[in-house]
Amino acid sequence: MSFRLFAQNSYEQLVCKADSLFALSENNHAQCLILYEQAREIYPDKGKEAYIGMGNVYRELGEFQKAFEAFEKAISIDKKNFWVYHCQGLLYYDMEEYLKAIKQFNKAIRFEAIQDDYYWRGMCYYNLGNYRYAISDFNYALNFNDMLHELALYYKGRSQLKLGNTEDAIKCFNELCEQSNTSFRGPYGLGLAFHALGRFEDALKAFDRSILLQPGDSDDYFRKGNVYMDMEDYLNAEEQYSKAIEISPEVHYFYSSRAVAREKLGKEKEAKNDREKSNALSKME
C-alpha cells in the first residue's frame, strides 16, 4: 500500500470514528476534537470533513467563533460542498442571526437540495415573522419523506395560525394527529387553534391530550390558564398557572399571568408578590 493511500485510509478512519462518537453522545466532545485534529494533521489543506466535524462540535459547545473558523476553513477547501453551508446555516440559526442563516441555506440548496435546508430556512423565516415564505419552505420540506416531516407540518400549521388562517392550521394539526397518536404537536396545535376560534372546551380537551403525551411540559398548563382567563374562570386559571410555575419556576410571564388571575379573585397581596417575582426574573434574562 502506498503512503498516500495509507494516509487517506487513516484520515477517513479517524473522521468516521469521530463522526460516530459525536452522533452517539454529547459527552464525547473532547475526544471527537482530538480525532478531528489528528485527521486534520494528515490532510491540513484537503481534509474538509475534519473541519466540518470540528465546526459541528464547537457549535454544540456554544463556541461559535471557533465553529465559524472551522467551517470557513472547510469552505476554503471546497466551495461547492453543500453540507458545510448547511452546517454554517445551523450555526447562524443558533446565534439567532436568521438572515445570515438564510444565505447559507440558499447556498446549500443551490448545490444540493435536501429537506433539512428547506425546513431550517423555513424556521428562519418563521422566527423573522415572514410566515408566507416559511409556509413555502415547509411545503418544500414536506415533499421529502423524512424525520423532519412532522416538524415541517407542525410549523406550517403554526405559520397559518400566525396569518389568521385558523382553519388551514387545523387541517395541518389534524393531519399530525392522524399520522401519530404519540406526538403532542398535533393536539397542542389544535389547542392553540381552538382557543383562537373561541372554542374553549375543545381547546381545553386538546391541551389535556397534549399533557398526557408530554406531562412535564409547562406551556400546556400556561395555555390552559389562558383559556380559562378568556372564560373568566379565574380560579381554574390560577391553578393552571401555578402548575406551570411548579414545572418551570424561572419563566417570568407565568407569574405575571397568575398575578392577573389573582387580582380578578381579589388576592391583591399574592398578585403583588407575583408581579415582583416576574419583574425580578425578567431582569435576569
ChimeraX commands (.cxc) that place a marker at each C-alpha (Angstrom):
marker #1 position 0.00,0.00,0.00 radius 0.5
marker #1 position 1.39,3.42,-0.95 radius 0.5
marker #1 position 1.93,6.04,1.76 radius 0.5
marker #1 position -0.64,8.29,0.08 radius 0.5
marker #1 position -3.29,5.55,0.16 radius 0.5
marker #1 position -2.36,4.70,3.75 radius 0.5
marker #1 position -2.72,8.35,4.77 radius 0.5
marker #1 position -6.07,8.59,3.03 radius 0.5
marker #1 position -7.36,5.48,4.80 radius 0.5
marker #1 position -6.07,6.74,8.15 radius 0.5
marker #1 position -7.76,10.10,7.59 radius 0.5
marker #1 position -11.09,8.53,6.66 radius 0.5
marker #1 position -10.99,6.15,9.63 radius 0.5
marker #1 position -10.32,8.99,12.08 radius 0.5
marker #1 position -13.11,11.15,10.66 radius 0.5
marker #1 position -15.53,8.22,10.62 radius 0.5
marker #1 position -14.70,7.34,14.24 radius 0.5
marker #1 position -15.12,10.96,15.33 radius 0.5
marker #1 position -18.41,11.31,13.44 radius 0.5
marker #1 position -19.72,8.15,15.10 radius 0.5
marker #1 position -18.69,9.28,18.57 radius 0.5
marker #1 position -20.30,12.69,18.01 radius 0.5
marker #1 position -23.55,11.09,16.92 radius 0.5
marker #1 position -23.61,8.70,19.88 radius 0.5
marker #1 position -23.22,11.04,22.83 radius 0.5
marker #1 position -22.96,14.67,23.86 radius 0.5
marker #1 position -20.22,13.72,26.33 radius 0.5
marker #1 position -17.63,12.88,23.68 radius 0.5
marker #1 position -16.79,16.40,22.54 radius 0.5
marker #1 position -13.18,16.43,23.75 radius 0.5
marker #1 position -12.42,13.02,22.25 radius 0.5
marker #1 position -14.07,13.99,18.96 radius 0.5
marker #1 position -11.98,17.14,18.71 radius 0.5
marker #1 position -8.80,15.14,19.29 radius 0.5
marker #1 position -9.71,12.71,16.49 radius 0.5
marker #1 position -10.68,15.51,14.08 radius 0.5
marker #1 position -7.43,17.31,14.91 radius 0.5
marker #1 position -5.43,14.14,14.22 radius 0.5
marker #1 position -7.23,13.77,10.89 radius 0.5
marker #1 position -6.63,17.43,10.06 radius 0.5
marker #1 position -2.90,16.99,10.64 radius 0.5
marker #1 position -2.84,14.25,7.98 radius 0.5
marker #1 position -4.53,16.47,5.37 radius 0.5
marker #1 position -4.16,20.06,6.64 radius 0.5
marker #1 position -5.16,21.63,3.32 radius 0.5
marker #1 position -7.53,19.00,1.95 radius 0.5
marker #1 position -9.47,17.49,4.85 radius 0.5
marker #1 position -12.72,19.46,4.70 radius 0.5
marker #1 position -14.61,16.70,6.54 radius 0.5
marker #1 position -12.41,17.14,9.62 radius 0.5
marker #1 position -13.01,20.89,9.67 radius 0.5
marker #1 position -16.76,20.39,9.26 radius 0.5
marker #1 position -16.74,17.89,12.13 radius 0.5
marker #1 position -14.77,20.28,14.34 radius 0.5
marker #1 position -17.18,23.07,13.48 radius 0.5
marker #1 position -20.17,20.96,14.48 radius 0.5
marker #1 position -18.59,20.05,17.81 radius 0.5
marker #1 position -17.72,23.67,18.58 radius 0.5
marker #1 position -21.24,24.73,17.58 radius 0.5
marker #1 position -22.76,22.25,20.02 radius 0.5
marker #1 position -20.40,23.50,22.72 radius 0.5
marker #1 position -21.57,27.06,22.08 radius 0.5
marker #1 position -18.08,28.14,20.93 radius 0.5
marker #1 position -19.47,29.89,17.89 radius 0.5
marker #1 position -16.34,31.76,16.77 radius 0.5
marker #1 position -14.29,28.55,16.67 radius 0.5
marker #1 position -17.11,26.83,14.81 radius 0.5
marker #1 position -17.25,29.66,12.27 radius 0.5
marker #1 position -13.49,29.49,11.70 radius 0.5
marker #1 position -13.61,25.71,11.18 radius 0.5
marker #1 position -16.46,26.00,8.66 radius 0.5
marker #1 position -14.67,28.82,6.81 radius 0.5
marker #1 position -11.58,26.61,6.51 radius 0.5
marker #1 position -13.74,23.81,5.04 radius 0.5
marker #1 position -15.26,26.28,2.56 radius 0.5
marker #1 position -11.79,27.43,1.51 radius 0.5
marker #1 position -11.01,23.79,0.64 radius 0.5
marker #1 position -14.27,23.09,-1.20 radius 0.5
marker #1 position -16.53,26.00,-2.10 radius 0.5
marker #1 position -19.18,23.71,-3.60 radius 0.5
marker #1 position -19.74,21.42,-0.63 radius 0.5
marker #1 position -23.41,21.82,0.30 radius 0.5
marker #1 position -23.02,20.27,3.74 radius 0.5
marker #1 position -20.66,22.89,5.10 radius 0.5
marker #1 position -23.09,25.66,4.08 radius 0.5
marker #1 position -25.87,23.71,5.78 radius 0.5
marker #1 position -23.83,23.41,8.97 radius 0.5
marker #1 position -22.88,27.07,8.88 radius 0.5
marker #1 position -26.55,27.93,8.40 radius 0.5
marker #1 position -27.36,25.99,11.58 radius 0.5
marker #1 position -24.60,27.88,13.36 radius 0.5
marker #1 position -26.12,31.23,12.41 radius 0.5
marker #1 position -29.55,29.88,13.39 radius 0.5
marker #1 position -28.25,29.04,16.87 radius 0.5
marker #1 position -26.82,32.57,17.05 radius 0.5
marker #1 position -30.28,33.90,16.06 radius 0.5
marker #1 position -28.76,35.61,13.02 radius 0.5
marker #1 position -31.54,34.40,10.77 radius 0.5
marker #1 position -30.78,36.49,7.67 radius 0.5
marker #1 position -27.20,35.17,7.59 radius 0.5
marker #1 position -28.52,31.66,8.13 radius 0.5
marker #1 position -30.89,32.03,5.17 radius 0.5
marker #1 position -27.96,32.99,2.92 radius 0.5
marker #1 position -26.09,29.84,3.92 radius 0.5
marker #1 position -29.12,27.60,3.40 radius 0.5
marker #1 position -29.59,29.23,-0.03 radius 0.5
marker #1 position -26.04,28.24,-0.94 radius 0.5
marker #1 position -26.58,24.70,0.33 radius 0.5
marker #1 position -29.78,24.35,-1.72 radius 0.5
marker #1 position -28.00,25.66,-4.81 radius 0.5
marker #1 position -25.53,22.78,-4.68 radius 0.5
marker #1 position -27.83,20.01,-3.39 radius 0.5
marker #1 position -31.41,20.45,-2.23 radius 0.5
marker #1 position -32.28,18.40,0.85 radius 0.5
marker #1 position -35.23,18.51,3.23 radius 0.5
marker #1 position -33.16,19.86,6.12 radius 0.5
marker #1 position -32.24,23.07,4.32 radius 0.5
marker #1 position -35.81,23.90,3.33 radius 0.5
marker #1 position -37.02,23.15,6.84 radius 0.5
marker #1 position -34.37,25.24,8.58 radius 0.5
marker #1 position -34.71,28.09,6.12 radius 0.5
marker #1 position -38.44,27.95,6.83 radius 0.5
marker #1 position -37.69,28.16,10.55 radius 0.5
marker #1 position -35.58,31.26,9.90 radius 0.5
marker #1 position -38.48,32.90,8.08 radius 0.5
marker #1 position -40.82,31.80,10.88 radius 0.5
marker #1 position -38.64,33.46,13.51 radius 0.5
marker #1 position -38.41,36.59,11.36 radius 0.5
marker #1 position -42.21,36.74,11.16 radius 0.5
marker #1 position -42.24,36.10,7.39 radius 0.5
marker #1 position -44.85,33.36,7.63 radius 0.5
marker #1 position -45.73,33.13,3.93 radius 0.5
marker #1 position -42.13,32.40,2.99 radius 0.5
marker #1 position -41.98,29.97,5.92 radius 0.5
marker #1 position -45.03,28.07,4.63 radius 0.5
marker #1 position -43.49,27.88,1.17 radius 0.5
marker #1 position -40.32,26.29,2.57 radius 0.5
marker #1 position -42.24,23.93,4.84 radius 0.5
marker #1 position -44.19,22.79,1.79 radius 0.5
marker #1 position -40.90,22.01,0.03 radius 0.5
marker #1 position -39.70,20.13,3.10 radius 0.5
marker #1 position -42.94,18.12,3.17 radius 0.5
marker #1 position -42.13,16.78,-0.31 radius 0.5
marker #1 position -39.44,14.69,1.39 radius 0.5
marker #1 position -40.48,11.69,3.47 radius 0.5
marker #1 position -38.00,12.13,6.27 radius 0.5
marker #1 position -37.67,12.71,10.00 radius 0.5
marker #1 position -38.41,16.43,9.72 radius 0.5
marker #1 position -41.83,15.82,8.13 radius 0.5
marker #1 position -43.66,16.14,11.46 radius 0.5
marker #1 position -41.89,19.36,12.42 radius 0.5
marker #1 position -42.41,20.90,8.98 radius 0.5
marker #1 position -46.14,20.17,9.13 radius 0.5
marker #1 position -46.39,21.48,12.70 radius 0.5
marker #1 position -44.68,24.78,11.92 radius 0.5
marker #1 position -46.67,25.11,8.73 radius 0.5
marker #1 position -49.75,24.96,10.96 radius 0.5
marker #1 position -48.23,27.47,13.38 radius 0.5
marker #1 position -47.46,29.79,10.46 radius 0.5
marker #1 position -51.03,29.53,9.18 radius 0.5
marker #1 position -52.21,30.35,12.68 radius 0.5
marker #1 position -49.97,33.43,12.79 radius 0.5
marker #1 position -51.50,34.58,9.49 radius 0.5
marker #1 position -55.01,34.13,10.87 radius 0.5
marker #1 position -55.72,31.15,8.62 radius 0.5
marker #1 position -57.09,29.14,11.51 radius 0.5
marker #1 position -59.00,26.53,9.51 radius 0.5
marker #1 position -55.89,25.80,7.40 radius 0.5
marker #1 position -53.91,25.48,10.62 radius 0.5
marker #1 position -56.45,22.99,11.99 radius 0.5
marker #1 position -56.04,20.88,8.84 radius 0.5
marker #1 position -52.30,20.67,9.49 radius 0.5
marker #1 position -52.74,19.76,13.14 radius 0.5
marker #1 position -55.44,17.18,12.39 radius 0.5
marker #1 position -53.10,15.60,9.84 radius 0.5
marker #1 position -50.42,15.42,12.52 radius 0.5
marker #1 position -52.87,13.67,14.86 radius 0.5
marker #1 position -53.74,11.17,12.11 radius 0.5
marker #1 position -50.08,10.45,11.42 radius 0.5
marker #1 position -49.13,9.86,15.05 radius 0.5
marker #1 position -51.05,9.21,18.24 radius 0.5
marker #1 position -47.91,9.60,20.35 radius 0.5
marker #1 position -46.82,13.10,19.36 radius 0.5
marker #1 position -48.01,16.11,21.38 radius 0.5
marker #1 position -47.66,18.56,18.49 radius 0.5
marker #1 position -50.99,17.82,16.83 radius 0.5
marker #1 position -53.11,18.20,20.00 radius 0.5
marker #1 position -51.08,21.20,21.17 radius 0.5
marker #1 position -51.56,22.95,17.84 radius 0.5
marker #1 position -55.27,22.17,17.91 radius 0.5
marker #1 position -55.45,23.70,21.38 radius 0.5
marker #1 position -53.97,26.93,20.06 radius 0.5
marker #1 position -56.29,26.97,17.05 radius 0.5
marker #1 position -59.46,26.19,19.01 radius 0.5
marker #1 position -58.57,28.88,21.54 radius 0.5
marker #1 position -58.17,31.39,18.70 radius 0.5
marker #1 position -61.64,30.45,17.43 radius 0.5
marker #1 position -63.18,30.79,20.87 radius 0.5
marker #1 position -63.88,27.05,21.07 radius 0.5
marker #1 position -62.73,26.97,24.67 radius 0.5
marker #1 position -63.91,23.50,25.70 radius 0.5
marker #1 position -62.31,21.98,22.60 radius 0.5
marker #1 position -59.11,23.86,23.37 radius 0.5
marker #1 position -59.00,22.52,26.93 radius 0.5
marker #1 position -59.55,18.95,25.71 radius 0.5
marker #1 position -56.76,19.35,23.15 radius 0.5
marker #1 position -54.32,20.68,25.75 radius 0.5
marker #1 position -55.28,17.84,28.10 radius 0.5
marker #1 position -54.38,15.39,25.34 radius 0.5
marker #1 position -51.07,17.19,24.84 radius 0.5
marker #1 position -50.38,16.97,28.58 radius 0.5
marker #1 position -50.93,13.21,28.50 radius 0.5
marker #1 position -48.33,12.93,25.75 radius 0.5
marker #1 position -45.79,15.28,27.38 radius 0.5
marker #1 position -46.71,15.58,31.08 radius 0.5
marker #1 position -43.62,17.53,32.07 radius 0.5
marker #1 position -44.17,20.49,29.77 radius 0.5
marker #1 position -45.22,23.72,31.50 radius 0.5
marker #1 position -46.52,25.50,28.41 radius 0.5
marker #1 position -49.63,23.31,28.16 radius 0.5
marker #1 position -50.69,24.40,31.64 radius 0.5
marker #1 position -49.92,28.02,30.80 radius 0.5
marker #1 position -52.07,27.77,27.67 radius 0.5
marker #1 position -54.89,26.18,29.65 radius 0.5
marker #1 position -54.64,29.06,32.08 radius 0.5
marker #1 position -55.05,31.50,29.20 radius 0.5
marker #1 position -58.16,29.65,28.02 radius 0.5
marker #1 position -59.69,29.80,31.49 radius 0.5
marker #1 position -58.90,33.52,31.66 radius 0.5
marker #1 position -60.90,34.09,28.48 radius 0.5
marker #1 position -63.70,32.02,30.01 radius 0.5
marker #1 position -63.49,34.30,33.07 radius 0.5
marker #1 position -62.87,31.21,35.21 radius 0.5
marker #1 position -60.11,32.84,37.24 radius 0.5
marker #1 position -59.84,30.15,39.91 radius 0.5
marker #1 position -59.00,27.45,37.35 radius 0.5
marker #1 position -56.72,29.91,35.55 radius 0.5
marker #1 position -54.79,30.48,38.77 radius 0.5
marker #1 position -54.50,26.73,39.28 radius 0.5
marker #1 position -53.12,26.14,35.77 radius 0.5
marker #1 position -50.59,28.96,36.05 radius 0.5
marker #1 position -49.47,27.52,39.41 radius 0.5
marker #1 position -48.89,24.14,37.75 radius 0.5
marker #1 position -46.85,25.82,35.03 radius 0.5
marker #1 position -44.77,27.63,37.67 radius 0.5
marker #1 position -44.20,24.40,39.58 radius 0.5
marker #1 position -42.62,22.87,36.47 radius 0.5
marker #1 position -40.78,25.97,35.20 radius 0.5
marker #1 position -40.31,28.44,38.07 radius 0.5
marker #1 position -37.88,30.54,36.02 radius 0.5
marker #1 position -40.43,31.79,33.44 radius 0.5
marker #1 position -41.33,35.36,34.36 radius 0.5
marker #1 position -44.58,35.67,32.41 radius 0.5
marker #1 position -46.10,32.70,34.22 radius 0.5
marker #1 position -46.06,34.84,37.37 radius 0.5
marker #1 position -47.40,37.97,35.68 radius 0.5
marker #1 position -50.25,35.91,34.19 radius 0.5
marker #1 position -51.08,34.40,37.57 radius 0.5
marker #1 position -50.98,37.90,39.05 radius 0.5
marker #1 position -53.80,38.97,36.71 radius 0.5
marker #1 position -55.88,35.93,37.70 radius 0.5
marker #1 position -55.28,36.61,41.40 radius 0.5
marker #1 position -56.23,40.24,41.00 radius 0.5
marker #1 position -59.53,39.12,39.49 radius 0.5
marker #1 position -60.00,36.88,42.53 radius 0.5
marker #1 position -59.28,39.75,44.92 radius 0.5
marker #1 position -55.97,38.26,46.07 radius 0.5
marker #1 position -54.10,41.56,45.97 radius 0.5
marker #1 position -51.17,40.56,48.20 radius 0.5
marker #1 position -50.47,37.34,46.27 radius 0.5
marker #1 position -50.82,39.21,42.97 radius 0.5
marker #1 position -48.31,41.83,44.12 radius 0.5
marker #1 position -45.83,39.10,45.07 radius 0.5
marker #1 position -46.25,37.51,41.64 radius 0.5
marker #1 position -45.59,40.80,39.86 radius 0.5
marker #1 position -42.47,41.40,41.91 radius 0.5
marker #1 position -41.24,37.89,41.12 radius 0.5
marker #1 position -41.99,38.39,37.43 radius 0.5
marker #1 position -40.08,41.68,37.35 radius 0.5
marker #1 position -37.09,40.16,39.13 radius 0.5
marker #1 position -36.93,37.22,36.71 radius 0.5
marker #1 position -37.34,39.39,33.61 radius 0.5
marker #1 position -34.34,41.49,34.68 radius 0.5
marker #1 position -32.23,38.33,34.85 radius 0.5
marker #1 position -32.92,37.39,31.23 radius 0.5
marker link #1:1,2 radius 0.2
marker link #1:2,3 radius 0.2
marker link #1:3,4 radius 0.2
marker link #1:4,5 radius 0.2
marker link #1:5,6 radius 0.2
marker link #1:6,7 radius 0.2
marker link #1:7,8 radius 0.2
marker link #1:8,9 radius 0.2
marker link #1:9,10 radius 0.2
marker link #1:10,11 radius 0.2
marker link #1:11,12 radius 0.2
marker link #1:12,13 radius 0.2
marker link #1:13,14 radius 0.2
marker link #1:14,15 radius 0.2
marker link #1:15,16 radius 0.2
marker link #1:16,17 radius 0.2
marker link #1:17,18 radius 0.2
marker link #1:18,19 radius 0.2
marker link #1:19,20 radius 0.2
marker link #1:20,21 radius 0.2
marker link #1:21,22 radius 0.2
marker link #1:22,23 radius 0.2
marker link #1:23,24 radius 0.2
marker link #1:24,25 radius 0.2
marker link #1:25,26 radius 0.2
marker link #1:26,27 radius 0.2
marker link #1:27,28 radius 0.2
marker link #1:28,29 radius 0.2
marker link #1:29,30 radius 0.2
marker link #1:30,31 radius 0.2
marker link #1:31,32 radius 0.2
marker link #1:32,33 radius 0.2
marker link #1:33,34 radius 0.2
marker link #1:34,35 radius 0.2
marker link #1:35,36 radius 0.2
marker link #1:36,37 radius 0.2
marker link #1:37,38 radius 0.2
marker link #1:38,39 radius 0.2
marker link #1:39,40 radius 0.2
marker link #1:40,41 radius 0.2
marker link #1:41,42 radius 0.2
marker link #1:42,43 radius 0.2
marker link #1:43,44 radius 0.2
marker link #1:44,45 radius 0.2
marker link #1:45,46 radius 0.2
marker link #1:46,47 radius 0.2
marker link #1:47,48 radius 0.2
marker link #1:48,49 radius 0.2
marker link #1:49,50 radius 0.2
marker link #1:50,51 radius 0.2
marker link #1:51,52 radius 0.2
marker link #1:52,53 radius 0.2
marker link #1:53,54 radius 0.2
marker link #1:54,55 radius 0.2
marker link #1:55,56 radius 0.2
marker link #1:56,57 radius 0.2
marker link #1:57,58 radius 0.2
marker link #1:58,59 radius 0.2
marker link #1:59,60 radius 0.2
marker link #1:60,61 radius 0.2
marker link #1:61,62 radius 0.2
marker link #1:62,63 radius 0.2
marker link #1:63,64 radius 0.2
marker link #1:64,65 radius 0.2
marker link #1:65,66 radius 0.2
marker link #1:66,67 radius 0.2
marker link #1:67,68 radius 0.2
marker link #1:68,69 radius 0.2
marker link #1:69,70 radius 0.2
marker link #1:70,71 radius 0.2
marker link #1:71,72 radius 0.2
marker link #1:72,73 radius 0.2
marker link #1:73,74 radius 0.2
marker link #1:74,75 radius 0.2
marker link #1:75,76 radius 0.2
marker link #1:76,77 radius 0.2
marker link #1:77,78 radius 0.2
marker link #1:78,79 radius 0.2
marker link #1:79,80 radius 0.2
marker link #1:80,81 radius 0.2
marker link #1:81,82 radius 0.2
marker link #1:82,83 radius 0.2
marker link #1:83,84 radius 0.2
marker link #1:84,85 radius 0.2
marker link #1:85,86 radius 0.2
marker link #1:86,87 radius 0.2
marker link #1:87,88 radius 0.2
marker link #1:88,89 radius 0.2
marker link #1:89,90 radius 0.2
marker link #1:90,91 radius 0.2
marker link #1:91,92 radius 0.2
marker link #1:92,93 radius 0.2
marker link #1:93,94 radius 0.2
marker link #1:94,95 radius 0.2
marker link #1:95,96 radius 0.2
marker link #1:96,97 radius 0.2
marker link #1:97,98 radius 0.2
marker link #1:98,99 radius 0.2
marker link #1:99,100 radius 0.2
marker link #1:100,101 radius 0.2
marker link #1:101,102 radius 0.2
marker link #1:102,103 radius 0.2
marker link #1:103,104 radius 0.2
marker link #1:104,105 radius 0.2
marker link #1:105,106 radius 0.2
marker link #1:106,107 radius 0.2
marker link #1:107,108 radius 0.2
marker link #1:108,109 radius 0.2
marker link #1:109,110 radius 0.2
marker link #1:110,111 radius 0.2
marker link #1:111,112 radius 0.2
marker link #1:112,113 radius 0.2
marker link #1:113,114 radius 0.2
marker link #1:114,115 radius 0.2
marker link #1:115,116 radius 0.2
marker link #1:116,117 radius 0.2
marker link #1:117,118 radius 0.2
marker link #1:118,119 radius 0.2
marker link #1:119,120 radius 0.2
marker link #1:120,121 radius 0.2
marker link #1:121,122 radius 0.2
marker link #1:122,123 radius 0.2
marker link #1:123,124 radius 0.2
marker link #1:124,125 radius 0.2
marker link #1:125,126 radius 0.2
marker link #1:126,127 radius 0.2
marker link #1:127,128 radius 0.2
marker link #1:128,129 radius 0.2
marker link #1:129,130 radius 0.2
marker link #1:130,131 radius 0.2
marker link #1:131,132 radius 0.2
marker link #1:132,133 radius 0.2
marker link #1:133,134 radius 0.2
marker link #1:134,135 radius 0.2
marker link #1:135,136 radius 0.2
marker link #1:136,137 radius 0.2
marker link #1:137,138 radius 0.2
marker link #1:138,139 radius 0.2
marker link #1:139,140 radius 0.2
marker link #1:140,141 radius 0.2
marker link #1:141,142 radius 0.2
marker link #1:142,143 radius 0.2
marker link #1:143,144 radius 0.2
marker link #1:144,145 radius 0.2
marker link #1:145,146 radius 0.2
marker link #1:146,147 radius 0.2
marker link #1:147,148 radius 0.2
marker link #1:148,149 radius 0.2
marker link #1:149,150 radius 0.2
marker link #1:150,151 radius 0.2
marker link #1:151,152 radius 0.2
marker link #1:152,153 radius 0.2
marker link #1:153,154 radius 0.2
marker link #1:154,155 radius 0.2
marker link #1:155,156 radius 0.2
marker link #1:156,157 radius 0.2
marker link #1:157,158 radius 0.2
marker link #1:158,159 radius 0.2
marker link #1:159,160 radius 0.2
marker link #1:160,161 radius 0.2
marker link #1:161,162 radius 0.2
marker link #1:162,163 radius 0.2
marker link #1:163,164 radius 0.2
marker link #1:164,165 radius 0.2
marker link #1:165,166 radius 0.2
marker link #1:166,167 radius 0.2
marker link #1:167,168 radius 0.2
marker link #1:168,169 radius 0.2
marker link #1:169,170 radius 0.2
marker link #1:170,171 radius 0.2
marker link #1:171,172 radius 0.2
marker link #1:172,173 radius 0.2
marker link #1:173,174 radius 0.2
marker link #1:174,175 radius 0.2
marker link #1:175,176 radius 0.2
marker link #1:176,177 radius 0.2
marker link #1:177,178 radius 0.2
marker link #1:178,179 radius 0.2
marker link #1:179,180 radius 0.2
marker link #1:180,181 radius 0.2
marker link #1:181,182 radius 0.2
marker link #1:182,183 radius 0.2
marker link #1:183,184 radius 0.2
marker link #1:184,185 radius 0.2
marker link #1:185,186 radius 0.2
marker link #1:186,187 radius 0.2
marker link #1:187,188 radius 0.2
marker link #1:188,189 radius 0.2
marker link #1:189,190 radius 0.2
marker link #1:190,191 radius 0.2
marker link #1:191,192 radius 0.2
marker link #1:192,193 radius 0.2
marker link #1:193,194 radius 0.2
marker link #1:194,195 radius 0.2
marker link #1:195,196 radius 0.2
marker link #1:196,197 radius 0.2
marker link #1:197,198 radius 0.2
marker link #1:198,199 radius 0.2
marker link #1:199,200 radius 0.2
marker link #1:200,201 radius 0.2
marker link #1:201,202 radius 0.2
marker link #1:202,203 radius 0.2
marker link #1:203,204 radius 0.2
marker link #1:204,205 radius 0.2
marker link #1:205,206 radius 0.2
marker link #1:206,207 radius 0.2
marker link #1:207,208 radius 0.2
marker link #1:208,209 radius 0.2
marker link #1:209,210 radius 0.2
marker link #1:210,211 radius 0.2
marker link #1:211,212 radius 0.2
marker link #1:212,213 radius 0.2
marker link #1:213,214 radius 0.2
marker link #1:214,215 radius 0.2
marker link #1:215,216 radius 0.2
marker link #1:216,217 radius 0.2
marker link #1:217,218 radius 0.2
marker link #1:218,219 radius 0.2
marker link #1:219,220 radius 0.2
marker link #1:220,221 radius 0.2
marker link #1:221,222 radius 0.2
marker link #1:222,223 radius 0.2
marker link #1:223,224 radius 0.2
marker link #1:224,225 radius 0.2
marker link #1:225,226 radius 0.2
marker link #1:226,227 radius 0.2
marker link #1:227,228 radius 0.2
marker link #1:228,229 radius 0.2
marker link #1:229,230 radius 0.2
marker link #1:230,231 radius 0.2
marker link #1:231,232 radius 0.2
marker link #1:232,233 radius 0.2
marker link #1:233,234 radius 0.2
marker link #1:234,235 radius 0.2
marker link #1:235,236 radius 0.2
marker link #1:236,237 radius 0.2
marker link #1:237,238 radius 0.2
marker link #1:238,239 radius 0.2
marker link #1:239,240 radius 0.2
marker link #1:240,241 radius 0.2
marker link #1:241,242 radius 0.2
marker link #1:242,243 radius 0.2
marker link #1:243,244 radius 0.2
marker link #1:244,245 radius 0.2
marker link #1:245,246 radius 0.2
marker link #1:246,247 radius 0.2
marker link #1:247,248 radius 0.2
marker link #1:248,249 radius 0.2
marker link #1:249,250 radius 0.2
marker link #1:250,251 radius 0.2
marker link #1:251,252 radius 0.2
marker link #1:252,253 radius 0.2
marker link #1:253,254 radius 0.2
marker link #1:254,255 radius 0.2
marker link #1:255,256 radius 0.2
marker link #1:256,257 radius 0.2
marker link #1:257,258 radius 0.2
marker link #1:258,259 radius 0.2
marker link #1:259,260 radius 0.2
marker link #1:260,261 radius 0.2
marker link #1:261,262 radius 0.2
marker link #1:262,263 radius 0.2
marker link #1:263,264 radius 0.2
marker link #1:264,265 radius 0.2
marker link #1:265,266 radius 0.2
marker link #1:266,267 radius 0.2
marker link #1:267,268 radius 0.2
marker link #1:268,269 radius 0.2
marker link #1:269,270 radius 0.2
marker link #1:270,271 radius 0.2
marker link #1:271,272 radius 0.2
marker link #1:272,273 radius 0.2
marker link #1:273,274 radius 0.2
marker link #1:274,275 radius 0.2
marker link #1:275,276 radius 0.2
marker link #1:276,277 radius 0.2
marker link #1:277,278 radius 0.2
marker link #1:278,279 radius 0.2
marker link #1:279,280 radius 0.2
marker link #1:280,281 radius 0.2
marker link #1:281,282 radius 0.2
marker link #1:282,283 radius 0.2
marker link #1:283,284 radius 0.2
marker link #1:284,285 radius 0.2
view
